[in-house]
Amino acid sequence: MKPLRSDHFAAWSRTFAVQGSWNYTTMVGTGVAYALLPLLRRIYAGDPVRLRESVERSMRPFNGHPYLCAMAVAALGRLEQDEVDPATIDKFRLALRGPLGTVGDRAVWGQWRPVCALVGIMAFLLGASPGWSVAGFLVLYNVGHIAVRAWAYITGWQAGLEVGRLLNGAWLERWAEKIWPLNILLTGAVTLLLAAAVVEQAALSLAPAALLGIGVVGALLAFRFPRQGGRLATVLLVIAPLLWLVGGLVG
Amino acid sequence: MTLVLFRIDERLLHGQVIVGWGMRLGIDYYVVVDDDLAGSDWEQDIYSAGLADRTAVDFVSVAETVQRFSELDSREGRGALLTRGTEDMRALGEAGLLSGKRVNLGGLHATGSRRRVLTYVHLDPGEEEDLKAIHAFSSGVTARDLPAGREVGLEELVDVLE
C-alpha cells in the first residue's frame, strides 16, 4: 500500500528524534528505523514477515547530518515501496551516509549556525535585550532548520534511488557558497563591536578611527597569513567577551 | 603534485574526509579504489554528491589502480586515495604502490565479527593481518579519524586486540 499523507508527516516528525539512540555500533541506524516505521507499516500492511525484514534492514548502521537524515528516511521508504531488492537498498544506505554528512556539515554547521549565532550576538551588542537576542537566534535558526528538513524529506521521497543527482549541486550547496561572505562579514563586524566594547569599558583613549585602523591592519595581515590569522581571530573572539565580562564584574 | 593521503575508511567520501582532511591538506582530487563502485554509475553519483564542484574524483578498481598508478600519483594538485577496507589497501601494497607512503586508518565500524579497538576502528582477525602486511609494505599504518585527533600506532591497535 502507498503511504498516506499522515504517514509521511509521522515519519518526517520522527526524524527530529533520529539521534535519540545514537551509539557507536549503529550510530543513527536505530533512529532511521524508528522514523521509517510509519511508512513501513503502511507499505507492508498485512505482511508481518516482510515488515519485520524491512525494519531489521532499516536498523543497520547509518550516519549522516541529522537534518538531512530526513532525506534518507524518505528515500529508503520510497525504495521499499518500489520493491527494490534488499541488496540495492543496502548499497544505497552505504552510499548515502557520506554526502548527507558532508553537505549538511558544510551548509548547516559550517555556515547557517554561525551566521544565526553572529546575528544574535550582534543584536545584543547593538542594544537588544539578552532575551530578544536569544529568541532572534532561535527563530532565525529554526526557520532554516525546518526548511532544510522539509526539503530533504520531499526530495528524498520524490527522487528515491536518484537522490545523488539531486543532491549534487542542490540549492543547499549553492546557498552555502553564497552565504559564506556574509559569515565572514558578520564575524568581522562582531569582532569590531566586541573590541569597541572592551576599549570603551577599559576607558582607553582610543578613537573610533584608530580602532578601525587596527581592524583594517588586522584584516590585511589575516588575508596575507590566513591560517595564523584565523587562529588569532578565534583566540580574540574567545578572549574579548571574557575581558568584557571580567571588566563588567570588576568595574 | 602527488597523492598525499592514503586512507582506509568504509564510508569513503564523507564529511571527515572531505571537510576534515580535504580542507586541511588542500585535496584537489580523490581516487576511490573499489571494484563494485567502479562499475556502478548511480552509486558514484551519490558518493560524489558531497564534493565541491572544483574537486575531481575517479572511481577505479584495484586492477585499474595498479595499472594507472603512476598517472594517478603524478597529477597536478594534491590527491587522496581511499579504500573501503583493509583488503584493497593490502592489494595495493602487494603491488608495490605503498612504498614510502604512510597509510591512515580512518573508520571501520562495528559488525558481528569485529572487535572494538577505538571508537571508530573495529577489526576482525583478517583485517588485523591485513594491517600488519600493509605496515610492512609501507612507511607505516596509524589510526586517526581527523587531523586534530590523536594518532594511534599499529602496535597500540594490536595491543588492544591481544
Boltz contact constraints between the chains, C-beta under 6 A:
constraints:
  - contact:
      token1: [A, 24]
      token2: [B, 119]
      max_distance: 6.0
  - contact:
      token1: [A, 25]
      token2: [B, 110]
      max_distance: 6.0
  - contact:
      token1: [A, 61]
      token2: [B, 109]
      max_distance: 6.0
  - contact:
      token1: [A, 95]
      token2: [B, 43]
      max_distance: 6.0
  - contact:
      token1: [A, 95]
      token2: [B, 46]
      max_distance: 6.0
  - contact:
      token1: [A, 95]
      token2: [B, 47]
      max_distance: 6.0
  - contact:
      token1: [A, 96]
      token2: [B, 46]
      max_distance: 6.0
  - contact:
      token1: [A, 98]
      token2: [B, 11]
      max_distance: 6.0
  - contact:
      token1: [A, 98]
      token2: [B, 13]
      max_distance: 6.0
  - contact:
      token1: [A, 98]
      token2: [B, 14]
      max_distance: 6.0
  - contact:
      token1: [A, 98]
      token2: [B, 47]
      max_distance: 6.0
  - contact:
      token1: [A, 98]
      token2: [B, 50]
      max_distance: 6.0
  - contact:
      token1: [A, 99]
      token2: [B, 49]
      max_distance: 6.0
  - contact:
      token1: [A, 99]
      token2: [B, 50]
      max_distance: 6.0
  - contact:
      token1: [A, 101]
      token2: [B, 14]
      max_distance: 6.0
  - contact:
      token1: [A, 101]
      token2: [B, 15]
      max_distance: 6.0
  - contact:
      token1: [A, 102]
      token2: [B, 14]
      max_distance: 6.0
  - contact:
      token1: [A, 102]
      token2: [B, 15]
      max_distance: 6.0
  - contact:
      token1: [A, 102]
      token2: [B, 18]
      max_distance: 6.0
  - contact:
      token1: [A, 102]
      token2: [B, 50]
      max_distance: 6.0
  - contact:
      token1: [A, 103]
      token2: [B, 50]
      max_distance: 6.0
  - contact:
      token1: [A, 105]
      token2: [B, 15]
      max_distance: 6.0
  - contact:
      token1: [A, 105]
      token2: [B, 19]
      max_distance: 6.0
  - contact:
      token1: [A, 164]
      token2: [B, 45]
      max_distance: 6.0
  - contact:
      token1: [A, 164]
      token2: [B, 46]
      max_distance: 6.0
  - contact:
      token1: [A, 164]
      token2: [B, 49]
      max_distance: 6.0
  - contact:
      token1: [A, 165]
      token2: [B, 45]
      max_distance: 6.0
  - contact:
      token1: [A, 167]
      token2: [B, 49]
      max_distance: 6.0
  - contact:
      token1: [A, 168]
      token2: [B, 49]
      max_distance: 6.0
